[in-house]
Each structure stands twice: as C-alpha cells, then as structure tokens.
Amino acid sequence: MKFSVLILSLIVLFTAAFTAEAATPVLPKGYVTWKKSDRKVVTDKSSPFYGIHYIYADKKAQSGYQADNHFPEGSRIVVEFFNIKDNPAVDGPKNMIVLMQKDKRQKATGGWLFAGFGTDGKSSGIDPVSTCFGCHQKDAAQRDFVISTKKDFPGK
C-alpha cells in the first residue's frame, strides 16, 4: 500500500514538473535566421518601444503578414530590443528579447503567448497581460493583435 502511494506521488510530481516545464516558453533557437524586419528606431523616451528593434518572423508568421495580419496557429515572432547609446544610428547593447507565439489556448491575450527574455535567453518572468497585451489590444486589435505589418519587412 505504501509503495503504491509512493509511486502515485512520484507520478503526480513528475507530471506537475513536466506540465510546468511545457508551460514555460522557450526562446526559439535559430530565430536570427528567420525573415528579419527593417531596423526600427523609436526616440520617444515615453514610448514602451523606445530604442532600436528588429522583428524576426518564422515561415508561419511570414504567411500571416502576407495575409494582412491573419496568423496561423503556431506562428512565432521574436523582437530584439537594443538601447540607444549616444547615436541612434548605431545599435547600443541588446536589452531584451520578446516572443509572440500564436496559441489559441491563450484566451487572456487574444490567442497569443507572450514571453520576455533577457539577453542571455533566459525567461525574464514578465507578466504578459499587463506588460504586453494591453498595448497590443489597444493598437492592433484589428490586426490579430500584432503591431507590426508586412511593411516592416524588406522586400515588401
């Protein structure tokens, strides 16, 4: 009996650990090989997008941009943010990386999973609802909650 309880406890523990691991978004390896946007510079210090950034779109996201921001399930968009040092024409140090992944299970964020990462690629633990989705909801609700468009990419 004790052995059965022990086995059951271990199964529950491993299942919980696996579920937590699966729920934690991971920065996709090789995203820098995806389609890359033009360089964006925002010099307004009051903007949440202040700085320099580049957008990377995987093949599914590229098709979503081509379909006027109607993204298929699984689309992934990564944005790298850089500080502005002395001259906005030169990228300062990278300060943040953000992932958006189309995931219909994410009801609170319009069907998108949002995740932030430090420059080391480790999760920053940002709250996607308060940190990300508010602006996406306000600025891009009619574009599947994606602020960027196909015009942001070379070879439009």
JOVENJO-V852329 format. One record per pair of residues at least 24 apart in sequence whose C-alpha atoms are under 10 Angstrom apart, sorted by the first residue. I is the first residue (numbers start at 1). J is the second residue. D is the distance in whole Angstrom. If there is no record, write none. Layout:
i: [I/I]
j: [J/J]
d: [D/D]
This chain:
i: [24/24/24/25/25/25/25/25/25/25/25/25/25/26/26/26/26/26/26/26/27/27/27/27/27/27/27/27/27/27/28/28/28/28/28/28/29/31/31/31/31/31/31/31/31/32/32/32/32/32/33/33/34/34/34/34/34/34/34/35/35/35/35/35/35/36/36/36/36/36/36/37/37/37/37/37/37/37/37/37/37/38/38/38/38/38/39/39/39/39/39/40/40/41/41/41/41/41/41/41/41/42/42/43/43/48/48/48/49/50/50/50/50/51/51/51/51/51/51/51/51/51/51/52/52/52/52/52/52/52/52/52/52/52/52/52/53/53/53/53/53/53/53/53/53/54/54/54/54/54/54/54/54/55/55/55/55/55/55/55/55/55/56/56/56/57/57/60/61/61/61/62/62/62/63/64/64/64/64/65/65/65/65/65/65/65/65/65/66/66/66/66/67/67/68/68/68/68/69/69/69/69/69/69/69/69/69/69/70/70/70/70/70/71/71/71/71/71/71/72/72/72/72/73/73/73/73/73/73/74/74/74/74/74/74/74/75/75/75/75/75/76/76/76/76/76/76/77/77/77/77/77/78/78/78/79/80/80/80/81/82/93/94/94/95/95/96/96/96/97/97/97/97/98/98/98/98/100/100/100/102/108/109/109/109/109/109/110/110/110/110/110/111/111/112/112/112]
j: [115/123/125/99/100/101/113/114/115/116/117/122/123/99/115/116/117/121/122/123/78/97/98/99/115/116/117/121/122/123/58/76/77/78/99/121/121/55/56/57/58/76/77/78/79/56/57/58/78/80/57/58/58/59/61/62/76/77/78/59/61/62/77/153/154/77/78/79/152/153/154/79/148/149/150/151/152/153/154/155/156/151/152/153/154/155/89/91/152/153/154/81/152/81/82/83/84/88/89/90/91/84/88/84/88/131/132/135/81/81/82/83/84/81/82/83/84/85/88/91/92/94/95/80/81/82/83/84/88/89/90/91/92/93/94/95/79/80/81/82/83/91/94/96/97/78/79/80/81/82/97/152/153/79/80/81/97/98/99/148/152/153/80/99/153/100/153/102/100/101/102/149/150/153/150/144/146/149/150/143/146/148/149/150/151/152/153/156/149/150/151/156/149/150/143/144/149/150/140/142/143/144/145/146/147/148/149/150/142/143/144/145/146/101/102/143/144/145/146/101/102/103/104/101/102/103/104/111/112/100/101/102/103/104/112/113/100/101/102/103/112/100/101/102/103/112/113/101/102/114/146/148/114/115/116/116/117/118/119/119/119/119/118/119/119/120/120/121/124/121/122/123/124/123/124/126/132/128/132/146/144/133/133/134/136/137/145/136/137/141/144/145/144/145/144/145/146]
d: [9/8/10/9/10/9/8/8/7/9/10/10/8/9/8/10/9/8/8/8/8/9/8/7/8/9/7/6/8/8/10/9/10/9/9/9/10/10/7/8/7/9/9/7/10/7/9/10/9/10/9/9/5/7/10/9/10/9/9/8/9/7/10/8/9/10/10/10/9/7/8/9/9/10/9/9/5/4/6/10/10/9/6/5/6/10/10/10/9/9/10/10/8/10/9/10/9/7/8/10/9/9/9/8/8/9/10/9/8/9/9/8/8/7/6/5/5/9/8/9/9/10/10/8/6/5/6/7/8/9/9/7/8/10/9/10/7/5/4/6/9/9/9/10/9/8/6/5/7/9/10/9/10/4/7/9/10/9/10/8/8/8/8/10/9/10/9/10/10/9/9/10/8/10/10/9/10/9/9/9/9/8/6/5/9/10/9/10/9/6/10/9/10/9/7/9/7/8/10/9/5/6/8/7/9/9/7/8/10/7/6/10/9/10/7/9/7/10/9/10/7/9/10/8/5/6/7/9/9/10/6/5/6/9/9/10/8/6/5/8/9/6/4/7/10/9/9/6/9/10/9/10/10/10/10/10/10/10/9/9/10/9/9/6/6/10/9/9/9/8/10/9/9/10/9/10/9/10/10/9/10/9/6/9/9/8/9/9/8/9/8/7/9/9/9/8/9]
